[in-house]
Amino acid sequence: MKIKKFMLMLTLLLALGMVLGACGSGDEGSGSDSGGEDTENSGSDGSDSGSAEGGDFSVAMVTDVGGVDDKSFNQSAWEGLQAFGEEHGLEEDEGYDYAQSESDADYNTNLNRLVRQGYNLIYGIGYLLQPAIEEVASQYPDTNFSIVDSVAEGDNIASITFKEHQGSFLAGVAAAHKTESNHVGFVGGVDGDLINKFEAGYIAGVKSVNKDIEVDVEYAGSFAASDKGKLIASNMYSGGADVIYHASGATGNGVFAQAKDIKNNNPDENVWVIGVDRDQHEEGAIGDDNVTLTSMVKRVDIAVQDVSQQAMDGEFPGGEVLEYGLGDEAISIARTNEEALTEEITTAIEEWKQKITNGDIEVPSTRDELKEFESSL
């Protein structure tokens, strides 16, 4: 009888121990699993994707099809992120990073991947990413986004724009003073409102110096078709143009290649390229010579650093349209090729720049405005 009672008591104690042990391990596992699920959900539903682990700030960007090494605005944006990261001691691939897009089908995929990785601020570089930015931003309201070269709707989107037409006007002034044939060219990437600003401003600058100068205009239909850019440039140069301004991303690499080919075949041939977005002086190097007259520098890097800093400081300009121009030193004309860009040309550029910043002239930004502008000359 005593043995039976003892065995019954032992059985009850063992059972109670198992229940308590199960409860204890269950509570501990629940906390761990719950934390893991919360982390995963915060990356997938946007409820907490604006906060990086440990409270650290992180930022990333998605390129358009031109790629991060397009020697144009994608590269300038990446250089801005790199500078921002180095300034704040951030590690590449963790504190700052980029996602390369091979086609427009990659935009949404890349944006979503960066959200899941927990980046606080994500840039879309180029107006082609606008639809994707708006769609993904609406799904993740606690993540901050920014679009470069376009205006997107959303309280968690900052739109970065530039007064490219102002800088392009000064590029036109330079071309008009440099041409010996009174014949220049413009090569655009994709024909649309943004690149039309470059076109309109450039032609206005050329015509303001000499309204009799002929301006060829052609679009490649892509920002990543250097072969098409080379073909267009070949036709323009052979047709008499001796200065070509390109606003075409990586397509412009073909314009430089054609100018260098011509210079290689005939060192006495005066053909010039005006670069865009960043100082493209290196792209025009050919031995001891250089075919880059100047570049219309659009400081995407400065804008990216500026907005990133605001976001880090808790002052992200969500829902706002930011516009950078000559007065912000975010638009300028490169002076690297001092031999080609003579003192006479730089003096003229400064005179016209003063007129623009003083409001003495309103630079056209559309083809319709350009028509009105030309009619007043």
Buried (B, 14 or more C-beta within 10 A) or exposed (E): EEEEEEEEEEEEEEEEEEEEEEEEEEEEEEEEEEEEEEEEEBBBEBEBBBBBEEEBBBBBBBBBBBBBEBBBBBBBBBBBBBBBBEEBEBEEEBBBBBBBBEEEEBBBBBBBBBBBBBBBBBBBBBBBBBBBBBBBBBBBBBBBBBBBBBBBEBEBBBBBBBBBBBBBBBBBBBBBBBBEEBBBBBBBBBBEEBBBBBBBBBBBBBBBBEEEBBBBBBBBEBBBBBEBBBBBBBBBBEEBBBBBBBBBBBBBBBBBBBBBBBBEEEEEEBBBBBBBBBBBBEBBEBEEEBBBBBBBBBBBBBBBBBBBBBBBEEEBBBEBBBBBBBEBEBBBBBBBBEEBBBEEBBEBBEEBBEBBEEEEBEBBBBEEBBEEBBEEE
